[in-house]
């Protein structure tokens, strides 16, 4: 079986506000763009990881 990408990832963190800038930057670097940034949730789409 060949794996050619990742469809969904859900992460749980202990301090969302502190982790948010890191994950936004990382996911942006991977080609994803933020669609929803809400209390306790970051939803990004796009890119091919």
Secondary structure per residue as TSV (DSSP state, phi and psi in degrees):
chain	resnum	aa	ss	phi	psi
A	1	X	-	360.0	131.5
A	2	X	-	-101.0	131.8
A	3	X	-	-101.0	123.2
A	4	X	-	-118.9	10.8
A	5	X	-	172.4	178.3
A	6	X	-	-123.3	128.3
A	7	X	-	-89.8	-45.7
A	8	X	-	-142.6	143.2
A	9	X	-	-139.4	132.1
A	10	X	-	-122.6	124.6
A	11	X	-	-116.7	144.8
A	12	X	-	-115.7	129.6
A	13	X	-	-126.3	157.2
A	14	X	S	-83.4	-24.5
A	15	X	-	-135.5	87.6
A	16	X	H	-58.1	-46.0
A	17	X	H	-59.9	-37.4
A	18	X	H	-73.7	-38.2
A	19	X	H	-79.2	-24.1
A	20	X	H	-54.5	-50.2
A	21	X	H	-58.5	-38.7
A	22	X	H	-61.5	-50.0
A	23	X	H	-69.9	-35.0
A	24	X	H	-62.2	-43.0
A	25	X	H	-67.8	-44.6
A	26	X	H	-61.5	-49.2
A	27	X	H	-67.3	-35.6
A	28	X	H	-62.9	-41.4
A	29	X	H	-60.5	-35.1
A	30	X	T	-80.2	0.4
A	31	X	T	95.9	9.5
A	32	X	-	-94.1	151.2
A	33	X	E	-121.2	145.7
A	34	X	E	-72.2	128.4
A	35	X	E	-104.4	-44.8
A	36	X	E	-130.5	128.1
A	37	X	E	-128.0	100.3
A	38	X	E	-129.3	178.8
A	39	X	T	-55.1	112.4
A	40	X	T	73.9	13.0
A	41	X	E	-147.0	137.2
A	42	X	E	-128.1	122.7
A	43	X	E	-121.1	119.8
A	44	X	E	-124.7	150.5
A	45	X	E	-136.9	164.8
A	46	X	-	101.3	-178.0
A	47	X	S	70.7	171.8
A	48	X	-	-136.4	105.1
A	49	X	-	-93.8	360.0
